[in-house]
């Protein structure tokens, strides 16, 4: 799976951030055992979802982490494919003893998460610091 062997001894403290990835789709930093990934597209549809799933999955493998905070600050449209991508990540990382926390949702995305009951599946926090803290 994605991050089966979370690093334990060499991790920096959770407050220290180290950028580990930057692309047109994702900017990510490592905070202790947690990867904090901010999604860059405004729209996350089927095309973006495939790319994001690949990038985030690879990132978790490379960083040996099964804990992922996902920032949706830039996202204004999240299609069913985007929700499906989040569910897939959640399942894979949970199977490895980790999980995801989502943050930075605008009012429309917050409403969407409640309508689809994804707020029962995902940890949803207002900002990156709280999302990372929820995964530590």
C-alpha distance (Angstrom), angle and dihedral (degrees) to the residues before:
residue distance angle dihedral
X1 . . .
X2 3.77 . .
X3 3.78 110.7 .
X4 3.76 107.3 2.6
X5 3.81 95.4 154.8
X6 3.80 109.5 49.4
X7 3.80 109.1 -163.6
X8 3.78 112.0 -116.8
X9 3.78 112.8 170.8
X10 3.80 103.5 42.8
X11 3.80 100.3 40.3
X12 3.79 117.4 122.7
X13 3.81 116.1 -125.1
X14 3.82 113.9 -77.2
X15 3.82 92.0 -107.5
X16 3.81 94.4 56.4
X17 3.80 112.2 85.9
X18 3.78 125.3 -156.8
X19 3.81 118.7 -174.5
X20 3.79 108.3 -125.5
X21 3.82 104.2 167.7
X22 3.80 140.7 20.3
X23 3.80 127.9 176.6
X24 3.78 137.2 140.2
X25 3.83 87.9 -87.9
X26 3.82 105.7 37.9
X27 3.79 138.7 23.6
X28 3.80 111.4 -168.3
X29 3.75 139.4 -178.1
X30 3.76 132.8 -175.6
X31 3.79 117.8 -123.6
X32 3.77 107.5 -177.1
X33 3.81 107.2 -62.4
X34 3.82 92.8 -14.8
X35 3.80 128.5 88.4
X36 3.81 111.3 -146.8
X37 3.81 108.1 -157.5
X38 3.80 122.8 -177.0
X39 3.79 113.6 -159.1
X40 3.80 112.6 -135.0
X41 3.84 105.8 -163.2
X42 3.80 118.6 93.1
X43 3.80 89.5 -147.1
X44 3.79 123.0 43.8
X45 3.80 106.1 -165.4
X46 3.81 131.5 147.1
X47 3.81 94.9 -67.3
X48 3.81 94.7 49.1
X49 3.81 92.0 41.2
X50 3.80 92.7 59.7
X51 3.80 91.5 49.3
X52 3.81 93.3 45.0
X53 3.80 93.5 47.9
X54 3.81 90.0 52.2
X55 3.82 94.7 45.0
X56 3.80 95.7 44.5
X57 3.80 92.9 44.1
X58 3.79 91.8 50.2
X59 3.80 90.8 45.5
X60 3.81 92.0 53.7
X61 3.81 90.5 48.9
X62 3.80 93.7 47.7
X63 3.80 92.0 47.1
X64 3.84 93.6 41.2
X65 3.79 90.6 -130.1
X66 3.79 130.7 135.2
X67 3.82 93.5 -174.9
X68 3.79 116.2 89.1
X69 3.81 129.7 177.4
X70 3.80 109.0 -163.8
X71 3.80 120.2 -157.9
X72 3.79 116.5 -152.2
X73 3.82 94.9 179.7
X74 3.83 92.9 124.4
X75 3.81 96.5 38.8
X76 3.80 116.6 102.6
X77 3.82 98.9 161.2
X78 3.80 123.4 43.0
X79 3.81 113.3 178.2
X80 3.80 126.8 -162.5
X81 3.81 87.5 -93.4
X82 3.81 88.9 57.2
X83 3.79 91.5 50.4
X84 3.81 88.8 47.5
X85 3.80 90.2 53.0
X86 3.82 90.2 53.5
X87 3.82 90.7 48.4
X88 3.83 91.1 50.8
X89 3.80 91.3 50.4
X90 3.80 90.7 47.3
X91 3.82 92.5 51.6
X92 3.80 94.7 47.2
X93 3.79 95.6 45.4
X94 3.82 93.6 42.7
X95 3.80 89.2 53.5
X96 3.81 86.8 58.0
X97 3.81 93.0 51.1
X98 3.80 96.0 -97.3
X99 3.76 135.0 84.8
X100 3.76 145.9 -174.8
X101 3.77 135.2 -87.2
X102 3.80 119.7 -163.2
X103 3.79 123.9 -151.0
X104 3.79 142.8 167.3
X105 3.80 96.5 51.1
X106 3.79 118.0 165.3
X107 3.82 119.0 -136.7
X108 3.81 93.4 -91.4
X109 3.80 93.2 51.0
X110 3.81 91.3 46.0
X111 3.80 88.9 52.9
X112 3.82 90.7 47.4
X113 3.81 91.3 52.0
X114 3.80 90.4 52.4
X115 3.82 93.9 45.6
X116 3.80 92.0 50.9
X117 3.83 91.2 40.7
X118 3.79 89.9 -124.0
X119 3.80 86.7 133.0
X120 3.82 85.3 73.3
X121 3.81 92.0 53.6
X122 3.80 102.2 39.6
X123 3.76 130.9 51.6
X124 3.81 103.4 -120.7
X125 3.80 119.9 -162.9
X126 3.81 133.0 172.7
X127 3.81 97.4 -122.4
X128 3.79 145.3 13.2
X129 3.79 96.1 -99.1
X130 3.80 93.1 55.7
X131 3.82 92.3 43.4
X132 3.80 92.0 51.8
X133 3.82 91.2 45.7
X134 3.82 90.0 52.4
X135 3.81 90.0 57.7
X136 3.80 99.2 45.6
